[in-house]
Amino acid sequence: MAQPRPFLTLYGQKLSWYSTKVRAYLLYKGIDFFEQSPTLIDYYWTIRRRCGDPAIPVVVTAQGEWLQDSSIIIERLEELHPQPAVLPASPLQRFVAQLIELWADEFWHVAAVHTRWSYPEQNYPLWEAEMGRGFAPGWPGFVQCGLSAIPKKMMLDYLPLMGIVKEQLPLIDRWLELQLDALDAHFATLPYLFGSRPSIADFALFGPLDGHIYRDVSSRGPLIDRRPNLHAWIQRLSVRKPQPWPGEFLADDRLPQTLGPLLRSIFDEMTPYLEGVLREVRVLLPTLKPGQRLPRTTKEIHFPYAGGSQFRMGLPYTLWMTQRTLDDLRRMPAADADRVGAAVTAMGGERLLALDIPRLRRVGLHAAPDTN
Ligand SMILES: N[C@@H](CCC(=O)N[C@@H](CS)C(=O)NCC(=O)O)C(=O)O
């Protein structure tokens, strides 16, 4: 792209989890944009050089600013387009919305990678076609298919490292059923997670739920179609400026009771996983040369999951994102931070609040020590 367009460009794909998150945000905010699938050169050369790692989504603003990482993209666009805000202003809702964003972005990996990649016959053809057409537009099908084999191999190599192995599949399916039932029950009472306005948490959850589970042939029918309230939420987030717009977050900093099961997973399942990543990162940090990033992945971590035990490699990036959420809490006025701390502790979040993360910065999809 030689000249920036006079409106925003989203490098993304329909079947891409995090592009789906950003697209839903743009549609809700009514921000004009053009979505472009990255070519092979965009992906492995331009995006890597401009942003740090070959990954989508990437946004190029009308002013020519390149942004990578869905959370950073939304944070920056909120500065440029503050109304209607997608982060609640009241402290407890604000913190919990960011926690759910973290959970959706980082803890749904096992489940939503499984639903796509464990079903080759149903799901791969669509994915290969979108990837290949984007990588080499206008080239013959066999070339497109050959090129999509590069990222496909990367994903397939990840499966055993994510604990997506035959023996674990019943547990992963059970986890999914529990979460989807809880979400369906929630959306029976409210249009979005915190009221009649979608928040950052809704957009984040929409990533795995629409970008993977709803769009994949193998999971749409059995997992989404038979949950009408969840289905309706997906429809609401799929259109430009869903009604009612802009909507409101619940008054008086109230948390809906129906978010209870999500918070249980955050405090009882994700937190032990984060503690495991932290242990591994503490081992890795002293081995780094000056200026070096942490490796993208760590050794295997075991954590509670749907009443059983799941394992996966850790992502140091996830700790950076956790730190970002805890930093926001620490920057609140003392009275607000104390009230949120007490409420989160009462809900079982003490260990999450106690995470003592060495200062990290984000470089592409990696974390690195923050020496400033
Ligand atoms: N934390 C990033 C994750 C982005 C991401 O993992 N994107 C996927 C596509 S949905 C990708 O390009 N992955 C390439 C890779 O993991 O190397 C975000 O929020 O944008």
Ligand as a Chemical Component Dictionary entry (heavy atoms), coordinates in Angstrom:
data_LIG
# 
_chem_comp.id                   LIG 
_chem_comp.type                 NON-POLYMER 
_chem_comp.pdbx_formal_charge   0 
_chem_comp.three_letter_code    LIG 
# 
loop_
_chem_comp_atom.comp_id 
_chem_comp_atom.atom_id 
_chem_comp_atom.alt_atom_id 
_chem_comp_atom.type_symbol 
_chem_comp_atom.charge 
_chem_comp_atom.model_Cartn_x 
_chem_comp_atom.model_Cartn_y 
_chem_comp_atom.model_Cartn_z 
_chem_comp_atom.pdbx_ordinal 
LIG N1  N1  N 0 -2.639 -10.715 20.452 1  
LIG C1  C1  C 0 -2.809 -10.557 19.044 2  
LIG C2  C2  C 0 -2.987 -11.923 18.403 3  
LIG C3  C3  C 0 -3.011 -11.874 16.894 4  
LIG C4  C4  C 0 -3.023 -13.258 16.279 5  
LIG O1  O1  O 0 -2.650 -14.260 16.920 6  
LIG N2  N2  N 0 -3.445 -13.304 15.017 7  
LIG C5  C5  C 0 -3.462 -14.524 14.258 8  
LIG C6  C6  C 0 -4.573 -14.533 13.253 9  
LIG S1  S1  S 0 -6.153 -14.499 14.047 10 
LIG C7  C7  C 0 -2.153 -14.572 13.508 11 
LIG O2  O2  O 0 -1.917 -13.820 12.596 12 
LIG N3  N3  N 0 -1.272 -15.444 13.979 13 
LIG C8  C8  C 0 0.034  -15.608 13.430 14 
LIG C9  C9  C 0 0.949  -16.205 14.453 15 
LIG O3  O3  O 0 0.452  -16.546 15.543 16 
LIG O4  O4  O 0 2.151  -16.295 14.184 17 
LIG C10 C10 C 0 -4.006 -9.639  18.788 18 
LIG O5  O5  O 0 -4.791 -9.423  19.718 19 
LIG O6  O6  O 0 -4.106 -9.063  17.699 20 
# 
loop_
_chem_comp_bond.comp_id 
_chem_comp_bond.atom_id_1 
_chem_comp_bond.atom_id_2 
_chem_comp_bond.value_order 
_chem_comp_bond.pdbx_ordinal 
LIG N1  C1  SING 1  
LIG C1  C2  SING 2  
LIG C1  C10 SING 3  
LIG C2  C3  SING 4  
LIG C3  C4  SING 5  
LIG C4  O1  DOUB 6  
LIG C4  N2  SING 7  
LIG N2  C5  SING 8  
LIG C5  C6  SING 9  
LIG C5  C7  SING 10 
LIG C6  S1  SING 11 
LIG C7  O2  DOUB 12 
LIG C7  N3  SING 13 
LIG N3  C8  SING 14 
LIG C8  C9  SING 15 
LIG C9  O3  DOUB 16 
LIG C9  O4  SING 17 
LIG C10 O5  DOUB 18 
LIG C10 O6  SING 19 
# 
